[in-house]
Amino acid sequence: MNTFEPADVEPSPSPSPPEGDNLHELYRHDGALAPVLARLADAACNEADDPHDVSLRAERLAGQMNPPIDRPAVSVVVDAFRYTLHHEKPPRAGAELTPTEGLSLLPQALHDVSADVREAWLALAAEVTHPVARARLYDIVYTLRLMPNSRHSAEDAARAYLECVGGNQWAQAQAIGLVRAWTLARYVKSTELAHEITERMLDVVVDLVDRDEHPYAVIPIMCALITLPRDNTTEEIDPRIDDVLDRALMTYRQTHILTDIAAIVRKRAAGDSARVEAANRRLIEAMLAEARAATEPMVIRTRFNEAASAARQLGVTDLERLAVAALQAAPPLEWDTAEYSIALSPSFFEMYLPGFNKATGWCDALKIWLHTDSPTGRYETNFAMTQHTQQHSVIRYLATTVVFRDGDMPARVVSDDDELFARDLAHTELLHLDTYGTVLANALHLIPERFGIPPREDLENFMRSFGGDPTLMNVLATALQLFWLAEYDAAVHLAVPKVEAAARALLLELNEPVYRAAVGKTPGTFPALGNLLPLLLENDFDHDWERFLRTFLLSEGANVRNLVAHGFINNIDPVNAAAALRALAVLALIAPAPAVQRDAAAVKAALANPTGAPPQRTWWQRITAAASAAWYELWRS
């Protein structure tokens, strides 16, 4: 079976050419050249696989002509066949010649070509004899309305597309040409011609399905065949169409093909639940078979997850349960870990925790720790770094990103550009967290090494001296002691849920309407952290810290909150434990005690600067910190 580039992929927009570099601007129409250019076009169409192949052959043949043809004149023929017939995404029907407008260099958008090129194309349409050439040139003439009667040019193009059937072109090129002919006939309301094209399309698709060949040619034709005429919505569709559609569903086995065919069946048989269910089941069963045939654990999990997702969406409950059970029983994944290490100079430690090494007691050292900046770095810097990385990455355009979550289960496929950027931004921030989290963990380890583990009562009194909620302060004190005892799992499981409690307390103090009232039997609830963070931002919460909490705790990043809540996280390392303590501390220190009454301005000021004013540093410490920051950014780039 021949394979084809998907016909529904738009060509990438290209920048405008430099002034004076556009061959269309150089061409000056000469009617005497029309017969010569027509012979070139006809010769290029002989044995060509598709219109793009015609353009390549025309380039080669022009160099053999005697006398030679000027390059601008050759470009008139070459460019005419560079345009693409783009068919609609199934189950929608129709095909268009593109690009017609917008930014495009090769080929130049049709509506932007010069008057001389338009004259040449109009003259060539009347001169060429090969059906591929006539179809393309009359299609251009119709699209640009170069003839007084557009109906004639549309019908001429449609009939030429009909003549191409059975020729040398690939099956998909012939099929898209037929769909374009059908589209043109409908545009100009040429009913008899549309019926003739429909009959030809039915013959072609029956032949292809019988031979189990060229599904990419079958799909766009089937989309057209199930579409009722514009002028008679009561006309019944030929029962042969339903028959060949059902046979196509059983003939082809690839899931990406069956996805489109099942969509066509759902549109055609919208009132026939039995046919729709049969099509859906055929698709899901094929997806399950593909998953069972896979050998790589990650591919197996991805395929079963796709089958379960499709079954859920289409309401095939029993197959959804089967897919989920197979997903859960899939072979375990073996993750490849890329290890890296960097040597952080003592000045970097001093930059992030100024004065820590000179602290004379655990209170001073812990106070400095509680005044550190966001462990994911500055949002503006991370945003710019991510943009720079994406602009110089080819892989992101070629690879599909699948995010795996709890228990090595596929969570989602990162698809559109915005979602991919958000994922890459979180990755940049997590790389920063690896570095700054290491510093935070090392600093916490140094406190008991230098001063011993603080007594519980003294630690609680110290934390309550910041004026926050005593309950949250006691939790933070307990979590710190657990960290110093190397009980990292316990420290994280204690600290993480209280981050949401602190955020909720701050918003309630601002009287933000966050509570969701009960509706019927649905009880009233407070929203989760992901819904609270945007409200904190609206109340001037520091953006760097909001990004840290979001990236570390929520599903956009490390997802620690959900992993802890659902019991999927174990053997936590000191770095993540220190980050969890820092996440609680940043909000707990400014969350209100029950008896505290502050006006909105005071709360917003605390949110804007949650760590308070940093300790004063000497001029030498500032220079050292600036140099270390510059070195670090240089290393990261």
QUIURVEN-V76494 format. One record per pair of residues at least 24 apart in sequence whose C-alpha atoms are under 8 Angstrom apart, sorted by the first residue. I is the first residue (numbers start at 0). J is the second residue. D is the distance in Angstrom with one decimal. If there is no record, write none. Layout:
BEGIN
I&J&D + I&J&D
END
This chain:
BEGIN
0&212&6.4 + 0&213&6.6 + 1&213&7.2 + 3&171&7.7 + 3&215&7.9 + 6&84&7.5 + 6&85&5.9 + 6&86&6.6 + 7&85&5.5 + 7&86&5.7 + 7&87&6.6 + 7&88&6.6 + 8&85&7.5 + 9&85&7.5 + 10&98&8.0 + 12&102&5.9 + 12&103&5.4 + 12&104&7.9 + 13&102&6.3 + 13&103&4.9 + 13&104&5.6 + 13&105&7.7 + 14&102&6.6 + 14&103&6.6 + 14&104&6.6 + 15&102&6.8 + 15&103&6.8 + 15&104&6.0 + 16&104&6.6 + 22&71&5.7 + 22&74&7.2 + 23&71&7.0 + 23&74&7.8 + 23&75&7.8 + 23&112&6.7 + 23&113&6.4 + 23&116&6.8 + 24&113&6.6 + 25&71&6.4 + 26&71&5.1 + 26&72&6.3 + 26&115&6.7 + 26&116&7.0 + 27&115&5.7 + 27&116&7.7 + 28&115&5.0 + 28&116&6.8 + 28&118&6.8 + 28&119&6.1 + 29&119&7.8 + 30&119&7.4 + 30&122&7.4 + 33&119&7.0 + 33&122&6.3 + 33&123&5.8 + 33&126&7.1 + 34&123&7.5 + 34&126&6.3 + 34&127&8.0 + 36&72&7.8 + 36&73&7.4 + 36&76&6.9 + 36&123&7.3 + 37&123&5.8 + 37&126&5.8 + 37&127&4.9 + 38&127&7.0 + 39&76&7.8 + 40&76&6.3 + 40&127&7.1 + 40&132&6.5 + 41&127&6.2 + 41&128&6.6 + 41&129&5.3 + 41&132&6.4 + 44&129&6.9 + 44&131&6.4 + 44&132&6.7 + 45&129&7.9 + 45&167&7.8 + 46&167&5.4 + 46&168&7.3 + 47&167&6.5 + 47&168&6.2 + 48&167&6.3 + 48&168&4.3 + 48&169&5.4 + 48&172&7.9 + 49&168&5.3 + 49&169&6.5 + 49&172&5.9 + 50&80&5.2 + 50&81&6.9 + 50&131&7.6 + 51&80&5.9 + 51&81&5.5 + 51&82&7.8 + 53&77&7.6 + 53&80&6.4 + 54&78&6.8 + 54&79&7.7 + 54&80&5.3 + 54&81&6.2 + 75&116&6.5 + 75&119&7.3 + 75&120&7.4 + 78&105&7.8 + 78&106&6.1 + 79&120&7.8 + 79&135&7.3 + 79&136&7.1 + 79&139&8.0 + 80&135&7.0 + 81&105&7.5 + 81&106&5.9 + 82&106&6.4 + 84&175&6.9 + 84&176&7.6 + 84&179&7.6 + 86&175&7.0 + 86&178&7.9 + 86&219&6.9 + 87&219&7.7 + 89&218&7.5 + 89&219&7.1 + 89&222&6.5 + 89&259&5.9 + 89&262&7.0 + 89&263&6.7 + 90&222&5.5 + 90&259&7.0 + 90&262&5.9 + 90&263&4.9 + 90&266&6.9 + 91&222&6.1 + 91&223&7.8 + 92&219&6.8 + 92&222&4.9 + 92&223&4.9 + 92&226&7.2 + 93&178&6.0 + 93&179&6.5 + 93&181&7.6 + 93&182&5.5 + 93&219&7.8 + 93&222&7.9 + 93&223&6.6 + 94&175&7.0 + 94&178&6.0 + 94&179&4.9 + 94&182&6.4 + 95&179&6.6 + 96&138&7.8 + 96&139&7.9 + 96&142&7.8 + 109&143&7.3 + 110&143&6.9 + 117&145&7.5 + 121&145&6.8 + 130&159&4.9 + 130&160&6.8 + 130&162&6.0 + 130&163&5.8 + 131&159&6.9 + 131&160&7.0 + 131&163&6.2 + 133&159&6.0 + 134&158&7.6 + 134&159&4.7 + 134&160&5.4 + 150&187&5.7 + 153&183&5.7 + 153&184&6.9 + 153&187&7.2 + 154&183&7.2 + 154&184&6.5 + 154&189&7.8 + 154&192&7.8 + 156&180&7.0 + 157&181&7.2 + 157&183&6.5 + 157&184&6.9 + 161&196&7.1 + 161&199&7.8 + 170&213&6.8 + 170&216&6.1 + 171&213&7.1 + 171&215&6.3 + 171&216&4.4 + 172&216&7.8 + 173&216&7.9 + 174&200&7.7 + 174&216&5.3 + 174&217&7.4 + 174&219&7.4 + 174&220&6.5 + 175&216&7.2 + 175&219&6.9 + 175&220&7.6 + 177&220&7.7 + 178&219&7.0 + 178&220&6.2 + 178&223&6.8 + 181&223&7.8 + 185&228&7.8 + 185&229&7.4 + 197&224&6.8 + 200&224&7.7 + 201&240&7.2 + 204&243&7.7 + 205&243&6.2 + 208&243&7.4 + 208&246&7.3 + 208&247&5.9 + 208&250&7.0 + 211&250&6.3 + 211&251&6.9 + 214&251&7.4 + 214&256&6.9 + 215&256&7.7 + 218&259&7.1 + 218&260&6.7 + 221&263&7.5 + 222&263&6.4 + 225&263&8.0 + 225&267&6.1 + 248&278&7.1 + 248&281&7.5 + 249&281&7.6 + 252&285&6.5 + 253&285&7.3 + 254&282&6.6 + 254&285&6.0 + 254&286&5.8 + 254&289&7.8 + 257&281&8.0 + 257&282&5.8 + 258&282&6.4 + 276&315&7.7 + 279&310&7.8 + 279&313&6.8 + 279&315&7.4 + 280&315&6.9 + 280&318&7.9 + 283&309&7.0 + 283&310&6.3 + 283&318&7.2 + 284&318&7.7 + 287&322&6.9 + 296&329&6.9 + 296&330&5.5 + 296&331&6.5 + 296&332&5.8 + 297&332&6.3 + 299&326&7.8 + 299&329&6.9 + 300&326&5.6 + 300&329&6.3 + 300&408&7.2 + 300&409&7.0 + 301&409&6.3 + 304&409&6.6 + 326&408&7.9 + 327&408&8.0 + 331&407&7.8 + 332&407&7.1 + 346&623&6.4 + 346&624&6.6 + 346&627&6.5 + 347&624&6.7 + 347&627&5.6 + 347&628&7.5 + 348&438&6.6 + 349&620&7.8 + 349&624&7.1 + 350&620&7.5 + 350&621&7.9 + 350&623&7.3 + 350&624&4.5 + 350&625&7.8 + 350&627&7.2 + 350&628&7.8 + 351&435&8.0 + 351&438&8.0 + 351&624&7.9 + 353&614&7.4 + 353&616&6.9 + 353&620&7.6 + 354&614&7.9 + 354&616&7.5 + 360&450&6.5 + 361&446&6.1 + 361&447&7.9 + 361&450&6.0 + 361&453&7.3 + 362&461&7.4 + 364&446&7.0 + 365&443&7.9 + 365&446&7.7 + 367&614&7.5 + 368&439&7.4 + 368&442&7.5 + 368&443&8.0 + 369&581&7.4 + 369&584&7.0 + 369&585&7.6 + 369&610&6.9 + 370&610&4.9 + 370&611&6.8 + 370&612&7.8 + 370&613&6.2 + 371&610&7.1 + 371&613&7.9 + 372&610&7.5 + 373&543&6.0 + 373&544&5.4 + 373&547&6.4 + 374&431&6.8 + 374&432&5.2 + 374&435&5.2 + 374&436&6.2 + 374&547&6.7 + 374&578&7.5 + 375&428&4.9 + 375&429&6.4 + 375&430&7.7 + 375&431&5.0 + 375&432&4.8 + 375&435&7.3 + 375&543&7.5 + 375&546&7.5 + 375&547&5.5 + 376&428&6.9 + 376&431&6.3 + 376&432&7.7 + 376&543&6.8 + 377&543&5.5 + 378&542&6.8 + 378&543&5.2 + 378&546&7.0 + 381&424&6.7 + 381&427&6.3 + 381&428&6.6 + 382&424&6.4 + 384&427&7.7 + 384&636&7.9 + 385&420&7.5 + 385&423&6.4 + 385&424&5.6 + 385&427&6.7 + 386&420&8.0 + 389&420&8.0 + 405&562&6.8 + 405&567&6.1 + 406&567&6.9 + 421&555&7.4 + 422&555&6.6 + 422&556&7.3 + 425&550&5.8 + 425&555&6.8 + 425&556&5.4 + 426&556&7.2 + 428&547&7.7 + 428&550&7.3 + 429&550&7.3 + 429&551&7.5 + 429&556&7.5 + 429&557&7.8 + 433&574&7.3 + 436&574&5.1 + 436&575&7.0 + 436&577&6.6 + 436&578&5.9 + 437&573&8.0 + 437&574&5.3 + 439&574&7.3 + 439&577&6.1 + 439&578&7.5 + 440&573&5.9 + 440&574&5.4 + 440&576&7.8 + 440&577&5.2 + 440&578&8.0 + 443&483&7.6 + 443&577&7.7 + 444&483&6.9 + 447&483&7.2 + 452&480&7.4 + 452&483&7.0 + 455&480&7.8 + 465&588&6.3 + 465&589&7.9 + 466&588&7.2 + 466&589&7.5 + 466&591&7.5 + 466&592&6.9 + 467&587&6.4 + 467&588&5.2 + 467&589&5.7 + 467&590&5.3 + 467&591&5.2 + 467&592&5.2 + 468&587&7.1 + 468&588&7.8 + 468&590&6.1 + 468&591&5.3 + 468&592&3.7 + 468&593&6.7 + 469&592&6.5 + 471&497&7.2 + 471&501&7.6 + 471&587&6.0 + 472&587&6.8 + 472&588&7.5 + 475&580&7.2 + 475&583&7.2 + 475&584&7.0 + 478&580&7.2 + 479&580&7.3 + 482&573&7.8 + 482&576&7.3 + 482&577&7.9 + 485&573&7.9 + 487&570&7.6 + 487&571&5.9 + 487&572&6.7 + 487&573&6.4 + 487&576&5.7 + 488&569&6.5 + 488&570&6.3 + 488&571&5.4 + 488&576&7.5 + 490&576&6.8 + 490&580&7.8 + 491&563&7.9 + 491&576&5.7 + 491&579&5.9 + 491&580&7.2 + 492&563&6.2 + 494&579&6.5 + 494&580&6.3 + 494&583&6.1 + 495&560&6.3 + 495&563&7.7 + 495&579&6.1 + 495&580&7.8 + 495&582&7.7 + 495&583&6.7 + 496&560&7.2 + 496&564&7.9 + 497&583&6.6 + 498&582&6.7 + 498&583&4.9 + 498&586&6.9 + 498&587&7.3 + 499&527&7.2 + 499&528&5.4 + 501&583&7.8 + 501&586&5.7 + 501&587&5.5 + 501&590&5.7 + 502&528&7.6 + 502&531&6.8 + 502&532&7.6 + 502&535&7.7 + 502&586&6.6 + 502&590&7.5 + 503&531&7.0 + 504&590&6.2 + 504&591&6.9 + 505&589&8.0 + 505&590&5.5 + 505&591&6.8 + 505&602&7.6 + 506&531&7.9 + 506&534&7.6 + 506&535&7.0 + 508&591&7.4 + 508&597&7.9 + 508&599&7.9 + 508&602&8.0 + 509&598&8.0 + 509&599&5.8 + 509&602&7.3 + 529&553&7.0 + 535&606&7.7 + 538&603&5.9 + 538&606&7.5 + 539&603&5.9 + 539&604&7.7 + 539&606&6.1 + 539&607&5.3 + 540&603&7.0 + 540&606&4.4 + 540&607&4.7 + 540&608&7.6 + 540&609&7.9 + 541&606&6.3 + 541&607&4.7 + 541&608&6.5 + 541&609&7.4 + 547&582&7.9 + 548&582&6.4 + 585&609&6.1 + 585&610&6.5
END
